[in-house]
Amino acid sequence: MEQTILPSAPGQPPDGLARRVRSAVFWRSGSQIVAQIITWGSTFLVIRMLEPGDYGLVAMATVLLAFLNLMNGYGFASSLIQRESIDRRAIRQVFGLLLLLNTGLALAQLALAPLAAAYFREPMVAELLRVSAVSYLITPFIALPFALLSRELEYRKQALANLAGSLAGAATALALAWLGYGVWALVFAPIALFGVKAIGLTIGARSLVWPSFSFKGAGAMIGFGGAMTATQLFWFLQSQSDVFIGGRVLDPHNLGLYTTALFLTQILAAKFVPPLNDVAFATYSRMQGAGGDIAGGFAKSVRMIMLAALPFYFGLAVTAEPLVLVILGEGWAGTIPLVAILAQAMPFLTLQILFAPATNARGRPWLAVRINMLGALIMPIAFLIGINWGTQGMAWAWLTGFPLLTLATIALSLPVIGLSLRQLGAAILPALAASGAMAALVYGADVEIARHLDPLPRLALLVGCGITAYACYLVAFAREALAELWSFASGRPLAAA
């Protein structure tokens, strides 16, 4: 039966799609929050059991792992989301391609493991890479069902699989760390997570099909996937160049301090924004086919995400000392200045990564490639300069390089999306003003009142002040943005002016 699409307000998807988007965001982001609470709980406990050097070794191994994962075929699977219609043959072709690619990547990692260990001058890196190669064999059973479920905005089944995987990964990490296996807790935990997640997604999507290794007629899929892979390649060059460069200069202990500080400050951008981008890409693709206003939808997404992201980053910057001491302990005090610097760079990262789903849905995936090519030039140069000042120099490289990249992204992407610079600024302003006022008040409270307190009550006082100040400012000066957020969450339309 043909589905009738009802007209909707500018910047809104059609009514039926809007309901599905709300459900998708609820399950995708809601499950991500629960999964991350589970993961963070185990991660922070494991951090207290392990040494910074363990995290430094894993960071070194992750450079090769992340590089090879660029070619794992997720981009080809994503072509199933972007296409207007798919058939069983296309699904079998994607599955066959995923199997071929990932088997080859597993073999490549086994062969390259000794070379990576020699580059970083750490023999243990080779052992970590050999064991982690098994994760490639799991990837096809995640990427294909993930794409099929995302295409239908069916995130409930994804959510259940993610939660099951998170529980498995957290239990594995805690058990191995508790039993004294050290760095291996960080290697086997993601393998357990991926394995359980793959089982859940495959069952949920009913995606276990016989693969096809005949790729006739798959040119469009391969072209789209190639653009996505190229985007990821240049993203790798800009995001992993810090460890690639720093790993040759810093010892595992200091590299572990740096990567842990980066983990803390990137929690929101790395763990919560990508799931929302998954929903955004599928939504923009549907809006494009239905003649919806992608520009208005993009502005609304920026406004709502920044309402959550900016107070988090601003608050992190001004509470870095008590936060690190409470969560990680005295042994990780070396991360405090790094967290304070990196937190100021993360708003730019968060904004920058919101653009790609909209431009990809417009059928311009190569624009994201061009942007990431710029990033692959700007960020390595920044890190090469920053490493001369050690870990703090690396943190400052983020704060100098990423604003430049974000400005370039804005200039190149806004014309494609159809949004003006003024409209983008209006979308960001409520969160920016409220977060700036909140950070100033929290900093003043820390200087005048809280610094003589022990870390836990000091952190509690500052967090309480920050939440209260931010909420009051939004109620007083940004009620329209709050009303829009409530309208989206509740499904109730905004009252007419």
C-alpha positions as CSV (number, residue, x, y, z in Angstrom):
1,M,0.0,0.0,0.0
2,E,1.4,3.4,-0.9
3,Q,2.1,5.6,2.1
4,T,0.7,9.2,2.1
5,I,3.1,11.8,3.3
6,L,1.4,14.7,5.1
7,P,2.7,18.3,4.8
8,S,4.7,19.5,7.7
9,A,6.2,22.7,9.0
10,P,9.4,24.1,7.5
11,G,12.4,22.4,8.8
12,Q,10.4,19.4,10.0
13,P,10.3,16.0,8.5
14,P,6.8,14.7,7.5
15,D,4.6,13.8,10.5
16,G,5.0,10.0,10.2
17,L,8.8,10.4,9.7
18,A,9.0,12.8,12.6
19,R,7.5,10.2,14.9
20,R,9.9,7.6,13.7
21,V,12.8,10.1,14.1
22,R,11.8,10.8,17.7
23,S,11.6,7.0,18.4
24,A,14.9,6.5,16.7
25,V,16.6,9.3,18.8
26,F,15.0,7.9,21.9
27,W,16.3,4.4,21.3
28,R,19.6,5.3,19.7
29,S,20.7,8.1,22.2
30,G,18.8,6.6,25.1
31,S,20.4,3.2,24.8
32,Q,23.8,4.9,24.1
33,I,23.4,6.8,27.4
34,V,22.6,3.6,29.3
35,A,25.4,1.7,27.5
36,Q,27.9,4.4,28.2
37,I,26.9,4.5,31.9
38,I,27.7,0.8,32.0
39,T,30.9,1.2,30.0
40,W,32.1,4.3,32.0
41,G,31.4,2.5,35.3
42,S,33.6,-0.4,34.3
43,T,36.1,1.9,32.6
44,F,36.8,4.1,35.6
45,L,37.0,1.1,37.8
46,V,39.5,-0.6,35.4
47,I,41.5,2.6,35.2
48,R,42.0,2.5,38.9
49,M,43.3,-1.1,38.6
50,L,45.6,-0.6,35.6
51,E,48.6,1.7,35.0
52,P,48.9,4.6,32.5
53,G,51.4,2.5,30.6
54,D,48.8,-0.1,29.8
55,Y,46.7,2.6,28.1
56,G,49.8,3.9,26.3
57,L,50.4,0.4,24.8
58,V,46.8,0.1,23.7
59,A,47.0,3.5,22.1
60,M,50.0,2.5,20.1
61,A,48.3,-0.7,18.9
62,T,45.1,1.3,18.1
63,V,46.9,3.3,15.4
64,L,47.3,0.3,13.1
65,L,43.9,-1.1,14.2
66,A,42.1,2.2,13.4
67,F,43.9,2.5,10.1
68,L,42.9,-0.9,8.8
69,N,39.4,-0.5,10.1
70,L,39.0,2.4,7.6
71,M,38.7,-0.4,5.0
72,N,36.3,-2.6,6.9
73,G,33.3,-1.9,4.6
74,Y,31.1,0.2,6.8
75,G,30.9,2.8,4.0
76,F,29.6,0.2,1.5
77,A,27.0,-1.0,4.0
78,S,26.0,2.6,4.5
79,S,25.1,2.8,0.8
80,L,22.1,0.6,1.7
81,I,20.8,3.5,3.9
82,Q,21.3,6.2,1.3
83,R,19.6,4.4,-1.6
84,E,15.9,4.8,-2.2
85,S,15.3,1.1,-2.7
86,I,17.3,-2.1,-2.2
87,D,16.8,-5.7,-3.1
88,R,18.1,-9.0,-1.7
89,R,20.8,-9.2,-4.3
90,A,22.3,-5.9,-3.1
91,I,22.2,-7.1,0.5
92,R,24.1,-10.3,-0.6
93,Q,26.6,-8.3,-2.5
94,V,27.3,-6.0,0.5
95,F,27.7,-9.1,2.8
96,G,30.1,-10.7,0.3
97,L,32.2,-7.6,0.1
98,L,32.3,-7.2,3.9
99,L,33.5,-10.8,4.3
100,L,36.2,-10.4,1.6
101,L,37.5,-7.1,3.0
102,N,37.6,-8.1,6.6
103,T,39.3,-11.4,6.1
104,G,42.0,-9.6,4.2
105,L,42.3,-7.0,6.9
106,A,42.7,-9.6,9.6
107,L,45.5,-11.2,7.6
108,A,47.1,-7.8,7.0
109,Q,47.1,-7.0,10.7
110,L,48.8,-10.2,11.5
111,A,51.5,-9.4,8.9
112,L,52.0,-5.8,10.0
113,A,52.0,-6.4,13.8
114,P,55.8,-6.8,14.0
115,L,56.4,-3.6,12.0
116,A,54.1,-1.6,14.3
117,A,55.9,-2.9,17.3
118,A,59.3,-1.9,15.8
119,Y,58.1,1.6,15.0
120,F,56.9,2.3,18.6
121,R,59.9,0.3,20.0
122,E,57.4,-1.8,22.1
123,P,57.4,-5.5,21.4
124,M,54.2,-6.0,23.3
125,V,52.3,-4.0,20.7
126,A,52.7,-6.9,18.2
127,E,51.1,-9.4,20.7
128,L,48.1,-7.0,21.2
129,L,47.6,-6.6,17.5
130,R,47.7,-10.4,16.8
131,V,44.9,-11.1,19.3
132,S,42.7,-8.1,18.3
133,A,42.8,-9.2,14.6
134,V,39.8,-11.5,15.4
135,S,37.6,-8.4,15.6
136,Y,37.6,-8.1,11.8
137,L,35.9,-11.5,11.5
138,I,33.0,-10.1,13.6
139,T,32.6,-6.9,11.6
140,P,30.4,-8.2,8.7
141,F,27.9,-9.4,11.2
142,I,27.6,-5.9,12.7
143,A,27.9,-3.6,9.7
144,L,25.2,-5.3,7.5
145,P,22.4,-5.6,10.1
146,F,23.3,-2.2,11.5
147,A,22.7,-0.6,8.0
148,L,19.5,-2.5,7.4
149,L,18.0,-1.5,10.8
150,S,19.2,2.1,10.3
151,R,17.5,2.3,6.9
152,E,14.2,1.6,8.5
153,L,14.9,3.8,11.6
154,E,14.6,0.7,13.6
155,Y,16.8,1.6,16.6
156,R,15.0,-0.4,19.3
157,K,16.7,-3.7,18.2
158,Q,20.0,-1.9,17.8
159,A,19.6,-0.5,21.3
160,L,19.1,-4.0,22.8
161,A,22.1,-5.4,21.0
162,N,24.2,-2.4,22.1
163,L,23.2,-2.8,25.7
164,A,23.9,-6.6,25.6
165,G,27.3,-5.9,24.1
166,S,28.2,-3.2,26.6
167,L,27.3,-5.5,29.5
168,A,29.5,-8.2,28.0
169,G,32.4,-5.8,27.4
170,A,32.2,-4.3,30.8
171,A,32.1,-7.7,32.6
172,T,35.1,-8.9,30.6
173,A,37.2,-5.8,31.3
174,L,36.4,-5.9,35.0
175,A,37.0,-9.6,35.4
176,L,40.3,-9.6,33.6
177,A,41.5,-6.4,35.4
178,W,40.5,-7.9,38.8
179,L,42.3,-11.2,38.0
180,G,45.5,-9.3,37.2
181,Y,45.7,-9.6,33.4
182,G,46.6,-6.0,33.0
183,V,46.6,-4.7,29.5
184,W,44.8,-7.7,28.2
185,A,41.6,-6.5,29.9
186,L,41.6,-3.7,27.4
187,V,42.0,-6.1,24.4
188,F,39.5,-8.8,25.2
189,A,36.7,-6.4,26.4
190,P,36.0,-4.9,22.9
191,I,36.1,-8.4,21.4
192,A,33.5,-9.6,23.8
193,L,31.4,-6.4,23.1
194,F,31.6,-6.8,19.3
195,G,30.8,-10.5,19.5
196,V,27.6,-10.2,21.6
197,K,26.5,-7.1,19.6
198,A,26.9,-8.9,16.3
199,I,24.7,-11.8,17.5
200,G,22.0,-9.4,18.7
201,L,22.0,-7.3,15.5
202,T,22.0,-10.3,13.2
203,I,19.1,-11.8,15.0
204,G,17.2,-8.4,15.1
205,A,17.7,-7.7,11.4
206,R,17.4,-11.3,10.2
207,S,20.3,-10.4,8.0
208,L,22.0,-13.8,7.8
209,V,22.1,-14.3,4.1
210,W,24.2,-16.3,1.7
211,P,26.9,-13.9,0.5
212,S,27.4,-13.0,-3.2
213,F,30.8,-12.5,-4.6
214,S,29.6,-11.2,-8.0
215,F,29.6,-7.5,-7.9
216,K,28.0,-6.8,-11.3
217,G,25.7,-3.7,-11.1
218,A,27.2,-2.7,-7.7
219,G,29.0,0.4,-9.1
220,A,26.9,3.0,-7.3
221,M,27.3,1.1,-4.0
222,I,31.1,0.8,-4.5
223,G,31.3,4.5,-5.5
224,F,29.4,5.7,-2.4
225,G,31.3,3.3,-0.2
226,G,34.6,4.5,-1.7
227,A,33.8,8.1,-0.9
228,M,32.9,7.2,2.7
229,T,36.1,5.1,3.0
230,A,38.2,8.0,1.6
231,T,36.5,10.3,4.2
232,Q,37.4,7.9,7.0
233,L,41.0,7.6,5.7
234,F,41.6,11.3,6.0
235,W,39.7,11.4,9.3
236,F,42.2,8.8,10.5
237,L,45.1,10.9,9.4
238,Q,43.8,13.9,11.4
239,S,42.6,12.0,14.5
240,Q,45.3,9.3,14.9
241,S,48.3,11.5,13.9
242,D,48.7,12.6,17.5
243,V,49.4,9.1,18.8
244,F,51.4,8.2,15.7
245,I,53.7,11.2,16.3
246,G,53.6,11.2,20.1
247,G,54.1,7.5,20.4
248,R,57.6,7.8,19.0
249,V,58.6,10.6,21.5
250,L,56.5,9.9,24.6
251,D,57.0,6.9,26.9
252,P,53.9,4.6,27.4
253,H,53.2,6.3,30.8
254,N,52.9,9.9,29.4
255,L,51.2,8.7,26.3
256,G,48.6,7.0,28.5
257,L,48.1,10.2,30.4
258,Y,47.4,12.1,27.2
259,T,45.1,9.5,25.7
260,T,43.1,9.2,28.9
261,A,42.6,13.0,29.0
262,L,41.5,12.8,25.4
263,F,39.1,10.0,26.3
264,L,37.5,12.0,29.1
265,T,37.1,15.1,26.9
266,Q,35.9,13.3,23.9
267,I,33.2,11.2,25.7
268,L,30.4,13.3,24.3
269,A,31.8,13.9,20.8
270,A,32.9,10.3,20.4
271,K,30.2,8.3,22.2
272,F,27.0,10.3,21.9
273,V,27.2,12.5,18.7
274,P,28.0,9.6,16.3
275,P,24.8,7.7,17.2
276,L,22.8,10.9,16.7
277,N,24.6,11.4,13.4
278,D,23.5,7.9,12.4
279,V,19.9,8.9,12.9
280,A,20.5,12.3,11.2
281,F,21.9,10.7,8.1
282,A,19.0,8.3,7.7
283,T,16.6,11.1,8.5
284,Y,18.1,13.6,6.1
285,S,18.2,10.9,3.4
286,R,14.4,10.4,3.8
287,M,13.8,14.1,3.9
288,Q,15.7,14.5,0.7
289,G,13.5,12.0,-1.0
290,A,10.3,13.6,0.4
291,G,11.3,17.1,-0.5
292,G,11.8,18.1,3.1
293,D,13.8,21.1,4.4
294,I,17.2,19.6,5.2
295,A,18.6,23.1,6.1
296,G,16.0,23.7,8.7
297,G,16.4,20.2,10.1
298,F,20.2,20.7,10.3
299,A,19.8,24.0,12.1
300,K,17.5,22.4,14.6
301,S,19.9,19.5,15.2
302,V,22.8,21.9,15.8
303,R,20.7,23.9,18.3
304,M,19.6,20.9,20.3
305,I,23.0,19.1,20.3
306,M,24.8,22.3,21.3
307,L,22.4,22.8,24.2
308,A,23.7,19.6,25.7
309,A,27.3,19.7,24.5
310,L,28.5,23.2,25.3
311,P,27.7,23.2,29.0
312,F,29.4,19.8,29.3
313,Y,32.6,21.1,27.7
314,F,32.7,24.4,29.5
315,G,32.0,22.7,32.8
316,L,34.7,20.2,32.2
317,A,37.2,22.9,31.5
318,V,36.6,24.7,34.8
319,T,36.2,21.6,37.0
320,A,39.1,19.5,35.6
321,E,41.1,19.3,38.8
322,P,38.4,17.9,41.2
323,L,36.9,15.8,38.4
324,V,40.1,14.0,37.7
325,L,40.9,13.5,41.4
326,V,37.5,12.1,42.1
327,I,37.0,9.9,39.1
328,L,40.6,8.7,38.3
329,G,42.5,9.3,41.5
330,E,45.7,10.9,42.5
331,G,47.8,8.7,40.2
332,W,46.2,10.4,37.2
333,A,46.8,14.0,38.3
334,G,49.0,14.5,35.3
335,T,45.9,14.6,33.1
336,I,44.4,17.7,34.9
337,P,46.0,20.4,32.7
338,L,45.4,18.3,29.6
339,V,41.7,17.9,30.3
340,A,41.4,21.7,30.9
341,I,42.9,22.5,27.5
342,L,41.3,19.7,25.5
343,A,37.8,20.5,26.8
344,Q,38.0,23.9,25.1
345,A,38.7,22.3,21.8
346,M,35.9,19.8,21.8
347,P,33.0,22.2,21.0
348,F,34.7,22.8,17.6
349,L,35.1,19.0,17.1
350,T,31.4,18.4,18.0
351,L,30.2,21.1,15.6
352,Q,32.5,20.0,12.8
353,I,31.3,16.4,12.7
354,L,27.6,17.4,12.5
355,F,28.0,18.6,8.9
356,A,28.9,15.3,7.1
357,P,25.4,13.6,7.5
358,A,23.7,16.5,5.9
359,T,26.1,16.9,3.0
360,N,26.2,13.1,2.4
361,A,22.4,13.0,2.3
362,R,22.5,15.8,-0.3
363,G,24.5,13.3,-2.4
364,R,27.8,15.1,-1.9
365,P,29.9,12.5,0.0
366,W,33.1,13.8,-1.7
367,L,32.7,17.1,0.1
368,A,33.4,15.4,3.4
369,V,36.5,13.9,1.7
370,R,37.8,17.3,0.8
371,I,37.1,18.6,4.4
372,N,38.9,15.6,5.9
373,M,41.8,16.1,3.5
374,L,42.2,19.6,5.0
375,G,42.1,18.0,8.5
376,A,44.7,15.5,7.5
377,L,46.9,18.5,6.6
378,I,46.2,20.8,9.5
379,M,46.2,18.5,12.5
380,P,49.4,16.5,11.8
381,I,51.3,19.8,11.3
382,A,49.8,21.1,14.6
383,F,50.9,17.9,16.4
384,L,54.4,18.0,14.9
385,I,54.8,21.4,16.3
386,G,53.1,20.7,19.6
387,I,55.1,17.6,20.5
388,N,58.1,19.8,21.1
389,W,56.2,20.9,24.3
390,G,55.3,17.3,25.4
391,T,51.7,16.3,26.3
392,Q,50.5,19.9,26.9
393,G,51.8,20.9,23.5
394,M,49.7,18.1,22.0
395,A,46.7,19.3,23.8
396,W,47.3,22.9,22.6
397,A,47.6,21.5,19.0
398,W,43.9,20.5,19.3
399,L,42.9,23.9,20.5
400,T,44.7,25.7,17.7
401,G,44.2,23.3,14.8
402,F,40.6,22.3,15.2
403,P,39.0,25.7,15.2
404,L,40.7,26.3,11.8
405,L,39.3,23.0,10.4
406,T,35.8,23.9,11.7
407,L,35.8,27.3,10.0
408,A,36.8,25.6,6.7
409,T,34.0,23.0,7.2
410,I,31.5,25.7,7.7
411,A,32.6,27.7,4.7
412,L,32.4,24.6,2.4
413,S,29.3,22.9,3.8
414,L,26.8,25.7,4.4
415,P,26.1,26.4,0.7
416,V,25.5,22.7,0.0
417,I,23.1,22.4,3.0
418,G,21.4,25.7,2.1
419,L,21.9,27.4,5.4
420,S,23.3,30.9,6.0
421,L,26.1,31.7,8.4
422,R,23.7,33.9,10.3
423,Q,21.2,31.0,10.7
424,L,24.0,28.8,12.0
425,G,25.1,31.4,14.5
426,A,21.5,31.8,15.7
427,A,21.3,28.0,16.3
428,I,24.5,28.0,18.4
429,L,24.0,31.3,20.3
430,P,21.6,30.2,23.1
431,A,23.8,27.3,24.2
432,L,27.0,29.4,23.8
433,A,25.8,32.3,25.9
434,A,24.3,30.2,28.6
435,S,27.4,28.0,28.8
436,G,29.7,30.9,29.0
437,A,27.8,32.5,31.8
438,M,27.7,29.2,33.6
439,A,31.4,28.6,33.3
440,A,32.2,32.2,34.6
441,L,30.0,31.6,37.7
442,V,31.5,28.2,38.4
443,Y,35.0,29.5,38.1
444,G,34.2,32.3,40.4
445,A,32.6,29.9,42.9
446,D,35.7,27.7,42.8
447,V,38.1,30.6,43.4
448,E,36.1,32.2,46.2
449,I,34.5,29.2,48.0
450,A,35.3,25.7,46.8
451,R,39.1,25.3,46.4
452,H,39.7,24.7,50.1
453,L,37.3,21.7,50.1
454,D,38.3,18.1,49.5
455,P,37.9,17.0,45.9
456,L,34.5,15.2,46.2
457,P,32.5,18.0,48.0
458,R,34.3,20.6,45.8
459,L,33.2,18.8,42.6
460,A,29.6,18.4,44.0
461,L,29.4,22.1,44.8
462,L,30.7,23.2,41.5
463,V,28.5,20.8,39.5
464,G,25.4,21.9,41.5
465,C,26.2,25.6,40.8
466,G,26.8,24.9,37.1
467,I,23.5,23.0,36.6
468,T,21.5,25.6,38.5
469,A,23.1,28.5,36.6
470,Y,22.7,26.9,33.2
471,A,19.0,26.0,33.8
472,C,18.2,29.5,35.1
473,Y,19.9,31.2,32.2
474,L,18.0,29.1,29.6
475,V,14.7,29.7,31.3
476,A,15.3,33.4,31.5
477,F,16.8,34.1,28.1
478,A,16.4,31.0,25.8
479,R,12.9,29.8,26.4
480,E,12.3,29.3,22.6
481,A,15.2,26.8,22.4
482,L,14.0,25.0,25.5
483,A,10.4,24.8,24.0
484,E,11.8,23.4,20.8
485,L,13.7,20.7,22.6
486,W,10.6,19.8,24.7
487,S,8.5,19.8,21.5
488,F,10.8,17.3,19.9
489,A,11.2,15.1,22.9
490,S,7.5,15.0,23.7
491,G,6.1,14.9,20.2
492,R,3.9,17.9,20.9
493,P,3.9,20.8,18.4
494,L,5.0,24.2,19.4
495,A,2.2,26.6,20.3
496,A,1.5,29.2,17.6
497,A,2.8,32.6,18.4
